[in-house]
Amino acid sequence: MFGLFGKKKTKLDKMKAQYEALQEESYKLSHTDREASVRKLGEAEALWTEIEKLSKKESDK
């Protein structure tokens, strides 16, 4: 009962979830449309660099 609401997701957690979704979508597209798959993978990599910057900034605090 006390775990109904859980803890709120941080911006970092949301970005990681979005990264995972982009990776999964890229994998699914790789079976049908290689070019679109590469674009999604590029989006995921760009997001990962943002995640790394944010996590480094938080660890420096």
Residue pairs with C-beta under 8 A, 6 or more apart in sequence:
9 17
11 54
12 51
12 54
12 55
12 58
15 47
15 50
15 51
15 54
16 51
18 47
19 44
19 47
19 48
19 51
22 40
22 41
22 43
22 44
22 47
23 41
23 44
25 40
26 37
26 38
26 40
26 41
26 44
27 37
29 36
29 37
29 40
30 37
